[in-house]
Amino acid sequence: MDFSPKWIAWEVTRRCNLKCVHCRSSSEAVVKDHPDFSTEDAFKVLDDIASYSEPVVVLSGGEPLMRKDVFDIARYGTDKGLRMCMATNGVLVNDEKCEKMKESGIRIVSLSLDGSTKEVHDDFRNQKGAFDGTLRAAGLFKKHGIEFIINSSFTKRNQEEIPKVYQLAKKIGATAWYMFMIVPTGRGEDIMSELISKEEYEEILDWHYDMEKEEHDMLVRPTCAPHYYRVVLQRSKKDGEKFQKRSLKFSTGGAKGCIAGQLICLIDVDGEVLPCSYFPKSAGNVFKQPFKEIWENSELFRDMRDFKSYKGKCGACEYINVCGGCRARAYAVTGNYMDEEPFCSYVPAKIKKHDISNK
């Protein structure tokens, strides 16, 4: 497997106008003790990344539109040959910002939509008007010819909304819909009891498989749900048909479930390079060492690319190369990122055979 960086999420600010229940960075509107890095520092990071690779770079946060220089940063990355994108909650989007997105070379924008009604979405986002803000932003993006992705996060409190949110994302003209299965980190640690059970998790992935077979207008993908790739192989084999997953031109290009620290990473607002947006363990700091050095030589990233050293069910699983289990979820629940995926109900054939032979 080629372990070159394909996609980097970059937390350009800790500040946010919302206070969502699942927020991995526990963002707030005002952050006094940890100011954002400077524009000059941002340019240096982009110089560093562009000298090594040409990944997709997603400006995120917090809410990136709270940075006054965010479009300067985007323009600089675009001029360096990087594919610049943005992740926003949509509330601050207006005509002027849409024009600036286009001028700065931002290729695609992601919006959050966690319910098919304002009651559900605003409850999840802890902010009245968040739902209307997302739909307004989607309309503005369509008006200005800006492609957008809908990201939807689910827990027990909104899992019944999944099919409805999918339909709404399609209705408002999204290029793609990504169904996120919550990883308990940041403020999300407070909702462990709200996490969808492994049994219902499997049912949702089965639903997604059936839906994806019939979906031809919008790209769809479960995210932070690596065992979906195992489900696809199992179901397509059982159904006797080929299942060709499509990909977005701004995607990771990965053909595996968990690609944290393998094809993707997150750079947080302090410069720490994390395996993904939900993995609070650093491999190094871009303000202190070259990105290439971190990506290629950090012990954390090397561990995560060593599939033969995975523990428990994941280590014994015949689907290890297409799934890998969620390393962030394993770390959050067990404290060991090499441990088995705690929200997977599948029992590997090797373990089944061992159990039968011992009876």
C-alpha positions as a Markdown table, in Angstrom:
| # | Residue | x | y | z |
|---|---|---|---|---|
| 1 | Met | 0.0 | 0.0 | 0.0 |
| 2 | Asp | 1.3 | 3.5 | -0.9 |
| 3 | Phe | 1.4 | 5.6 | 2.3 |
| 4 | Ser | 1.7 | 9.0 | 0.7 |
| 5 | Pro | -0.5 | 11.8 | 2.1 |
| 6 | Lys | -3.6 | 12.3 | 0.0 |
| 7 | Trp | -5.8 | 14.4 | 2.3 |
| 8 | Ile | -5.0 | 16.7 | 5.2 |
| 9 | Ala | -7.6 | 18.4 | 7.4 |
| 10 | Trp | -6.1 | 21.6 | 8.9 |
| 11 | Glu | -7.6 | 23.2 | 12.0 |
| 12 | Val | -7.0 | 26.9 | 11.2 |
| 13 | Thr | -8.9 | 28.1 | 14.3 |
| 14 | Arg | -10.2 | 26.9 | 17.6 |
| 15 | Arg | -13.0 | 29.5 | 17.5 |
| 16 | Cys | -16.5 | 28.5 | 16.5 |
| 17 | Asn | -20.0 | 30.1 | 16.4 |
| 18 | Leu | -21.6 | 26.8 | 17.5 |
| 19 | Lys | -21.1 | 24.4 | 20.4 |
| 20 | Cys | -22.0 | 21.0 | 19.0 |
| 21 | Val | -22.5 | 18.0 | 21.3 |
| 22 | His | -20.0 | 15.8 | 19.4 |
| 23 | Cys | -17.2 | 18.4 | 18.7 |
| 24 | Arg | -13.8 | 16.7 | 18.7 |
| 25 | Ser | -12.0 | 20.0 | 19.4 |
| 26 | Ser | -14.4 | 21.3 | 22.0 |
| 27 | Ser | -14.6 | 24.6 | 20.1 |
| 28 | Glu | -15.8 | 27.9 | 21.6 |
| 29 | Ala | -16.7 | 31.3 | 20.2 |
| 30 | Val | -13.9 | 33.0 | 22.2 |
| 31 | Val | -10.6 | 31.4 | 23.0 |
| 32 | Lys | -8.4 | 33.7 | 25.0 |
| 33 | Asp | -5.6 | 31.4 | 26.2 |
| 34 | His | -4.8 | 29.8 | 22.8 |
| 35 | Pro | -4.8 | 32.4 | 19.9 |
| 36 | Asp | -4.7 | 31.3 | 16.3 |
| 37 | Phe | -1.4 | 31.0 | 14.5 |
| 38 | Ser | -0.4 | 33.9 | 12.2 |
| 39 | Thr | -0.9 | 34.2 | 8.5 |
| 40 | Glu | 2.9 | 34.0 | 8.0 |
| 41 | Asp | 3.0 | 30.8 | 10.0 |
| 42 | Ala | 0.1 | 29.4 | 7.8 |
| 43 | Phe | 2.1 | 30.2 | 4.7 |
| 44 | Lys | 5.2 | 28.4 | 6.1 |
| 45 | Val | 3.1 | 25.3 | 6.8 |
| 46 | Leu | 1.7 | 25.3 | 3.2 |
| 47 | Asp | 5.3 | 25.8 | 1.8 |
| 48 | Asp | 6.4 | 22.8 | 3.9 |
| 49 | Ile | 3.5 | 20.5 | 2.7 |
| 50 | Ala | 3.8 | 21.6 | -1.0 |
| 51 | Ser | 7.6 | 20.8 | -0.9 |
| 52 | Tyr | 6.8 | 17.2 | -0.2 |
| 53 | Ser | 3.4 | 16.3 | -1.7 |
| 54 | Glu | 0.2 | 17.6 | -3.3 |
| 55 | Pro | -2.6 | 16.5 | -1.1 |
| 56 | Val | -6.1 | 17.9 | -0.7 |
| 57 | Val | -6.0 | 20.4 | 2.1 |
| 58 | Val | -9.3 | 21.0 | 3.9 |
| 59 | Leu | -9.4 | 24.3 | 6.0 |
| 60 | Ser | -11.5 | 23.4 | 9.1 |
| 61 | Gly | -11.8 | 24.4 | 12.7 |
| 62 | Gly | -13.6 | 25.4 | 14.8 |
| 63 | Glu | -15.3 | 27.5 | 12.1 |
| 64 | Pro | -12.7 | 28.5 | 9.5 |
| 65 | Leu | -14.8 | 31.5 | 8.4 |
| 66 | Met | -14.1 | 33.1 | 11.7 |
| 67 | Arg | -10.5 | 33.8 | 10.5 |
| 68 | Lys | -10.3 | 37.0 | 8.6 |
| 69 | Asp | -7.3 | 35.8 | 6.6 |
| 70 | Val | -8.8 | 32.3 | 5.7 |
| 71 | Phe | -9.1 | 33.3 | 2.0 |
| 72 | Asp | -5.5 | 34.5 | 1.9 |
| 73 | Ile | -4.5 | 31.2 | 3.2 |
| 74 | Ala | -6.6 | 29.3 | 0.7 |
| 75 | Arg | -5.2 | 31.5 | -2.2 |
| 76 | Tyr | -1.7 | 30.8 | -1.1 |
| 77 | Gly | -2.2 | 27.1 | -1.0 |
| 78 | Thr | -3.9 | 27.2 | -4.4 |
| 79 | Asp | -1.0 | 29.0 | -5.9 |
| 80 | Lys | 1.3 | 26.3 | -4.5 |
| 81 | Gly | -0.6 | 23.7 | -6.4 |
| 82 | Leu | -2.5 | 22.3 | -3.5 |
| 83 | Arg | -6.2 | 21.4 | -3.8 |
| 84 | Met | -7.8 | 23.7 | -1.3 |
| 85 | Cys | -11.2 | 22.9 | 0.2 |
| 86 | Met | -13.1 | 24.1 | 3.3 |
| 87 | Ala | -15.3 | 22.6 | 6.0 |
| 88 | Thr | -17.9 | 25.0 | 7.4 |
| 89 | Asn | -21.1 | 24.7 | 9.4 |
| 90 | Gly | -22.7 | 27.1 | 6.9 |
| 91 | Val | -24.1 | 29.7 | 9.3 |
| 92 | Leu | -21.6 | 32.5 | 8.3 |
| 93 | Val | -21.9 | 31.8 | 4.6 |
| 94 | Asn | -23.1 | 34.7 | 2.4 |
| 95 | Asp | -22.8 | 36.0 | -1.2 |
| 96 | Glu | -19.5 | 37.8 | -0.4 |
| 97 | Lys | -17.9 | 34.8 | 1.1 |
| 98 | Cys | -19.0 | 32.6 | -1.8 |
| 99 | Glu | -17.3 | 35.0 | -4.2 |
| 100 | Lys | -14.1 | 34.9 | -2.1 |
| 101 | Met | -14.2 | 31.1 | -2.0 |
| 102 | Lys | -14.2 | 31.0 | -5.8 |
| 103 | Glu | -11.5 | 33.7 | -6.1 |
| 104 | Ser | -9.2 | 31.9 | -3.6 |
| 105 | Gly | -9.5 | 28.7 | -5.6 |
| 106 | Ile | -11.4 | 26.6 | -3.0 |
| 107 | Arg | -12.5 | 23.5 | -5.0 |
| 108 | Ile | -15.3 | 22.1 | -2.8 |
| 109 | Val | -16.9 | 22.9 | 0.5 |
| 110 | Ser | -18.4 | 20.6 | 3.1 |
| 111 | Leu | -21.5 | 21.4 | 5.2 |
| 112 | Ser | -22.9 | 19.7 | 8.3 |
| 113 | Leu | -26.4 | 18.4 | 8.4 |
| 114 | Asp | -27.4 | 16.2 | 11.3 |
| 115 | Gly | -31.2 | 16.2 | 11.0 |
| 116 | Ser | -34.0 | 16.5 | 8.4 |
| 117 | Thr | -35.7 | 19.1 | 10.6 |
| 118 | Lys | -34.5 | 22.2 | 12.5 |
| 119 | Glu | -35.6 | 20.6 | 15.8 |
| 120 | Val | -33.2 | 17.6 | 15.4 |
| 121 | His | -30.3 | 19.5 | 13.8 |
| 122 | Asp | -30.4 | 22.5 | 16.1 |
| 123 | Asp | -30.5 | 20.2 | 19.1 |
| 124 | Phe | -27.5 | 18.3 | 17.9 |
| 125 | Arg | -25.6 | 21.6 | 17.1 |
| 126 | Asn | -26.7 | 23.3 | 20.3 |
| 127 | Gln | -27.7 | 26.4 | 18.4 |
| 128 | Lys | -31.1 | 27.7 | 17.2 |
| 129 | Gly | -30.9 | 28.6 | 13.5 |
| 130 | Ala | -28.1 | 26.2 | 12.6 |
| 131 | Phe | -30.4 | 24.1 | 10.4 |
| 132 | Asp | -31.6 | 27.2 | 8.5 |
| 133 | Gly | -28.0 | 28.3 | 8.2 |
| 134 | Thr | -27.0 | 25.1 | 6.5 |
| 135 | Leu | -29.9 | 25.1 | 4.0 |
| 136 | Arg | -29.2 | 28.8 | 3.3 |
| 137 | Ala | -25.5 | 28.0 | 2.6 |
| 138 | Ala | -26.4 | 25.1 | 0.3 |
| 139 | Gly | -28.7 | 27.4 | -1.7 |
| 140 | Leu | -25.9 | 30.0 | -1.9 |
| 141 | Phe | -23.4 | 27.4 | -3.1 |
| 142 | Lys | -25.8 | 26.3 | -5.8 |
| 143 | Lys | -26.3 | 29.9 | -6.8 |
| 144 | His | -22.6 | 30.5 | -7.1 |
| 145 | Gly | -21.7 | 27.2 | -8.7 |
| 146 | Ile | -19.7 | 25.9 | -5.7 |
| 147 | Glu | -19.8 | 22.1 | -5.2 |
| 148 | Phe | -20.6 | 21.0 | -1.7 |
| 149 | Ile | -20.6 | 17.8 | 0.4 |
| 150 | Ile | -23.0 | 17.1 | 3.2 |
| 151 | Asn | -21.4 | 15.6 | 6.3 |
| 152 | Ser | -23.9 | 14.0 | 8.8 |
| 153 | Ser | -23.0 | 12.7 | 12.2 |
| 154 | Phe | -25.2 | 10.2 | 14.0 |
| 155 | Thr | -25.7 | 9.0 | 17.6 |
| 156 | Lys | -28.7 | 7.3 | 19.2 |
| 157 | Arg | -30.4 | 10.7 | 19.5 |
| 158 | Asn | -30.7 | 11.1 | 15.7 |
| 159 | Gln | -30.0 | 7.7 | 14.1 |
| 160 | Glu | -33.7 | 7.4 | 13.0 |
| 161 | Glu | -33.0 | 10.4 | 10.8 |
| 162 | Ile | -30.4 | 8.7 | 8.6 |
| 163 | Pro | -32.6 | 7.9 | 5.6 |
| 164 | Lys | -34.4 | 11.3 | 5.9 |
| 165 | Val | -31.1 | 13.2 | 6.0 |
| 166 | Tyr | -29.8 | 11.3 | 3.0 |
| 167 | Gln | -32.9 | 12.3 | 1.0 |
| 168 | Leu | -32.6 | 15.9 | 2.1 |
| 169 | Ala | -28.9 | 16.1 | 1.1 |
| 170 | Lys | -29.9 | 14.8 | -2.3 |
| 171 | Lys | -32.8 | 17.3 | -2.6 |
| 172 | Ile | -30.6 | 20.3 | -1.9 |
| 173 | Gly | -28.1 | 19.3 | -4.5 |
| 174 | Ala | -25.1 | 18.0 | -2.7 |
| 175 | Thr | -22.3 | 16.4 | -4.7 |
| 176 | Ala | -21.8 | 13.8 | -2.0 |
| 177 | Trp | -23.3 | 12.7 | 1.3 |
| 178 | Tyr | -20.9 | 11.3 | 4.0 |
| 179 | Met | -22.5 | 9.5 | 6.9 |
| 180 | Phe | -20.3 | 9.8 | 10.0 |
| 181 | Met | -20.4 | 7.3 | 12.8 |
| 182 | Ile | -19.4 | 9.3 | 15.9 |
| 183 | Val | -16.0 | 8.7 | 17.5 |
| 184 | Pro | -16.0 | 9.6 | 21.2 |
| 185 | Thr | -13.3 | 12.3 | 21.5 |
| 186 | Gly | -13.2 | 16.0 | 22.5 |
| 187 | Arg | -16.7 | 17.0 | 23.6 |
| 188 | Gly | -17.9 | 13.7 | 22.1 |
| 189 | Glu | -16.4 | 11.9 | 25.2 |
| 190 | Asp | -19.5 | 13.1 | 27.1 |
| 191 | Ile | -21.9 | 11.1 | 24.9 |
| 192 | Met | -20.5 | 7.6 | 25.2 |
| 193 | Ser | -23.9 | 6.4 | 26.3 |
| 194 | Glu | -25.4 | 7.9 | 23.1 |
| 195 | Leu | -23.1 | 5.9 | 20.7 |
| 196 | Ile | -25.0 | 3.5 | 18.4 |
| 197 | Ser | -24.7 | -0.1 | 19.4 |
| 198 | Lys | -22.5 | -2.5 | 17.3 |
| 199 | Glu | -25.6 | -4.5 | 16.4 |
| 200 | Glu | -27.5 | -1.4 | 15.1 |
| 201 | Tyr | -24.3 | -0.2 | 13.5 |
| 202 | Glu | -24.2 | -3.3 | 11.4 |
| 203 | Glu | -27.9 | -2.8 | 10.4 |
| 204 | Ile | -27.1 | 0.8 | 9.3 |
| 205 | Leu | -24.2 | -0.3 | 7.2 |
| 206 | Asp | -26.4 | -2.9 | 5.5 |
| 207 | Trp | -29.0 | -0.2 | 4.8 |
| 208 | His | -26.2 | 2.0 | 3.3 |
| 209 | Tyr | -25.1 | -0.9 | 1.0 |
| 210 | Asp | -28.6 | -1.3 | -0.3 |
| 211 | Met | -29.0 | 2.4 | -0.8 |
| 212 | Glu | -25.7 | 2.9 | -2.5 |
| 213 | Lys | -26.4 | 0.2 | -5.1 |
| 214 | Glu | -29.4 | 2.3 | -6.2 |
| 215 | Glu | -27.9 | 5.7 | -5.9 |
| 216 | His | -26.6 | 7.1 | -9.2 |
| 217 | Asp | -26.9 | 10.9 | -8.8 |
| 218 | Met | -24.9 | 11.6 | -5.6 |
| 219 | Leu | -21.8 | 10.0 | -4.2 |
| 220 | Val | -22.3 | 8.4 | -0.8 |
| 221 | Arg | -19.9 | 7.0 | 1.8 |
| 222 | Pro | -19.9 | 6.0 | 5.4 |
| 223 | Thr | -17.1 | 7.7 | 7.3 |
| 224 | Cys | -15.4 | 6.5 | 10.5 |
| 225 | Ala | -17.1 | 3.2 | 9.7 |
| 226 | Pro | -14.3 | 1.1 | 8.3 |
| 227 | His | -16.1 | -2.2 | 8.6 |
| 228 | Tyr | -18.4 | -1.1 | 5.8 |
| 229 | Tyr | -15.7 | -2.3 | 3.4 |
| 230 | Arg | -16.1 | -5.8 | 5.0 |
| 231 | Val | -19.9 | -5.5 | 4.6 |
| 232 | Val | -19.5 | -4.6 | 0.9 |
| 233 | Leu | -17.4 | -7.7 | 0.3 |
| 234 | Gln | -19.7 | -10.0 | 2.2 |
| 235 | Arg | -22.9 | -8.7 | 0.7 |
| 236 | Ser | -21.7 | -8.5 | -2.9 |
| 237 | Lys | -20.3 | -12.1 | -2.7 |
| 238 | Lys | -23.6 | -13.3 | -1.2 |
| 239 | Asp | -25.7 | -11.4 | -3.8 |
| 240 | Gly | -23.4 | -12.6 | -6.6 |
| 241 | Glu | -22.8 | -9.2 | -8.0 |
| 242 | Lys | -19.9 | -6.8 | -8.5 |
| 243 | Phe | -20.2 | -3.7 | -6.3 |
| 244 | Gln | -18.2 | -0.8 | -7.8 |
| 245 | Lys | -17.7 | 2.0 | -5.3 |
| 246 | Arg | -17.4 | 5.5 | -6.9 |
| 247 | Ser | -15.1 | 8.1 | -5.5 |
| 248 | Leu | -15.0 | 11.9 | -5.4 |
| 249 | Lys | -12.2 | 13.7 | -7.3 |
| 250 | Phe | -11.4 | 15.4 | -4.0 |
| 251 | Ser | -11.4 | 12.2 | -1.9 |
| 252 | Thr | -8.6 | 10.3 | -0.3 |
| 253 | Gly | -8.4 | 7.8 | -3.1 |
| 254 | Gly | -8.2 | 5.1 | -0.4 |
| 255 | Ala | -9.5 | 1.6 | -1.0 |
| 256 | Lys | -9.5 | 0.7 | 2.7 |
| 257 | Gly | -11.7 | 1.5 | 5.7 |
| 258 | Cys | -9.5 | 3.3 | 8.3 |
| 259 | Ile | -6.8 | 5.3 | 6.6 |
| 260 | Ala | -5.8 | 7.4 | 9.5 |
| 261 | Gly | -2.1 | 8.1 | 9.5 |
| 262 | Gln | -1.9 | 6.1 | 6.2 |
| 263 | Leu | -3.4 | 8.4 | 3.6 |
| 264 | Ile | -4.9 | 11.1 | 5.8 |
| 265 | Cys | -4.1 | 13.2 | 8.9 |
| 266 | Leu | -5.1 | 16.3 | 10.8 |
| 267 | Ile | -3.0 | 19.3 | 11.7 |
| 268 | Asp | -4.5 | 21.0 | 14.7 |
| 269 | Val | -4.4 | 24.7 | 15.5 |
| 270 | Asp | -1.2 | 24.1 | 17.7 |
| 271 | Gly | 0.6 | 22.4 | 14.8 |
| 272 | Glu | 0.2 | 18.9 | 16.2 |
| 273 | Val | -0.1 | 16.3 | 13.4 |
| 274 | Leu | -2.8 | 13.7 | 14.4 |
| 275 | Pro | -3.7 | 10.5 | 12.5 |
| 276 | Cys | -7.2 | 11.8 | 11.9 |
| 277 | Ser | -9.7 | 14.4 | 13.2 |
| 278 | Tyr | -10.8 | 12.1 | 16.0 |
| 279 | Phe | -7.4 | 10.8 | 17.2 |
| 280 | Pro | -6.0 | 13.0 | 20.0 |
| 281 | Lys | -2.4 | 11.7 | 19.9 |
| 282 | Ser | 0.3 | 13.6 | 18.1 |
| 283 | Ala | 2.9 | 12.2 | 15.7 |
| 284 | Gly | 4.9 | 15.5 | 15.7 |
| 285 | Asn | 4.5 | 19.3 | 15.3 |
| 286 | Val | 4.8 | 21.1 | 12.0 |
| 287 | Phe | 5.9 | 24.3 | 13.7 |
| 288 | Lys | 8.9 | 22.4 | 15.1 |
| 289 | Gln | 9.8 | 19.8 | 12.4 |
| 290 | Pro | 9.3 | 19.1 | 8.7 |
| 291 | Phe | 6.0 | 17.5 | 7.7 |
| 292 | Lys | 7.8 | 14.9 | 5.6 |
| 293 | Glu | 9.8 | 13.8 | 8.7 |
| 294 | Ile | 6.7 | 13.4 | 10.8 |
| 295 | Trp | 4.7 | 11.6 | 8.1 |
| 296 | Glu | 7.5 | 9.1 | 7.2 |
| 297 | Asn | 9.3 | 8.6 | 10.5 |
| 298 | Ser | 6.9 | 9.0 | 13.4 |
| 299 | Glu | 6.5 | 5.9 | 15.6 |
| 300 | Leu | 2.7 | 6.5 | 15.7 |
| 301 | Phe | 2.2 | 6.5 | 12.0 |
| 302 | Arg | 4.6 | 3.5 | 11.5 |
| 303 | Asp | 2.6 | 1.5 | 14.0 |
| 304 | Met | -0.7 | 2.3 | 12.3 |
| 305 | Arg | 0.7 | 1.1 | 8.9 |
| 306 | Asp | 1.9 | -2.2 | 10.5 |
| 307 | Phe | -1.4 | -4.2 | 10.1 |
| 308 | Lys | 0.2 | -7.4 | 11.2 |
| 309 | Ser | 0.7 | -5.9 | 14.7 |
| 310 | Tyr | -3.0 | -5.1 | 15.2 |
| 311 | Lys | -4.4 | -6.8 | 18.3 |
| 312 | Gly | -7.6 | -8.8 | 19.2 |
| 313 | Lys | -10.2 | -9.5 | 16.6 |
| 314 | Cys | -8.7 | -7.0 | 14.1 |
| 315 | Gly | -5.3 | -8.7 | 14.2 |
| 316 | Ala | -7.0 | -12.1 | 13.5 |
| 317 | Cys | -9.5 | -10.8 | 10.9 |
| 318 | Glu | -9.4 | -11.8 | 7.2 |
| 319 | Tyr | -10.6 | -8.4 | 6.3 |
| 320 | Ile | -7.8 | -6.5 | 8.0 |
| 321 | Asn | -6.5 | -5.1 | 4.7 |
| 322 | Val | -9.8 | -3.6 | 3.6 |
| 323 | Cys | -11.2 | -2.6 | 7.0 |
| 324 | Gly | -8.5 | -2.2 | 9.7 |
| 325 | Gly | -11.0 | -1.1 | 12.4 |
| 326 | Cys | -11.3 | 2.5 | 13.6 |
| 327 | Arg | -7.9 | 3.2 | 15.3 |
| 328 | Ala | -9.3 | 6.3 | 17.0 |
| 329 | Arg | -12.3 | 4.4 | 18.4 |
| 330 | Ala | -10.0 | 1.7 | 19.7 |
| 331 | Tyr | -7.8 | 4.4 | 21.4 |
| 332 | Ala | -10.8 | 6.2 | 22.9 |
| 333 | Val | -12.4 | 3.1 | 24.4 |
| 334 | Thr | -9.3 | 0.9 | 25.3 |
| 335 | Gly | -6.4 | 3.4 | 25.5 |
| 336 | Asn | -4.5 | 1.2 | 22.9 |
| 337 | Tyr | -4.8 | 2.4 | 19.3 |
| 338 | Met | -3.6 | -1.0 | 18.1 |
| 339 | Asp | -6.4 | -2.8 | 19.9 |
| 340 | Glu | -9.5 | -4.2 | 18.1 |
| 341 | Glu | -12.4 | -2.0 | 16.9 |
| 342 | Pro | -14.8 | -2.0 | 19.8 |
| 343 | Phe | -17.9 | -1.3 | 17.7 |
| 344 | Cys | -17.6 | -4.2 | 15.3 |
| 345 | Ser | -19.8 | -7.3 | 15.8 |
| 346 | Tyr | -18.0 | -9.5 | 13.3 |
| 347 | Val | -16.2 | -12.6 | 14.5 |
| 348 | Pro | -13.2 | -13.4 | 12.2 |
| 349 | Ala | -13.2 | -16.9 | 10.7 |
| 350 | Lys | -9.9 | -17.7 | 12.4 |
| 351 | Ile | -11.4 | -17.1 | 15.8 |
| 352 | Lys | -14.6 | -19.0 | 15.0 |
| 353 | Lys | -12.4 | -22.0 | 13.9 |
| 354 | His | -10.4 | -21.8 | 17.1 |
| 355 | Asp | -13.6 | -21.7 | 19.3 |
| 356 | Ile | -15.1 | -24.7 | 17.5 |
| 357 | Ser | -11.9 | -26.7 | 17.8 |
| 358 | Asn | -11.8 | -26.1 | 21.6 |
| 359 | Lys | -15.3 | -27.3 | 22.1 |
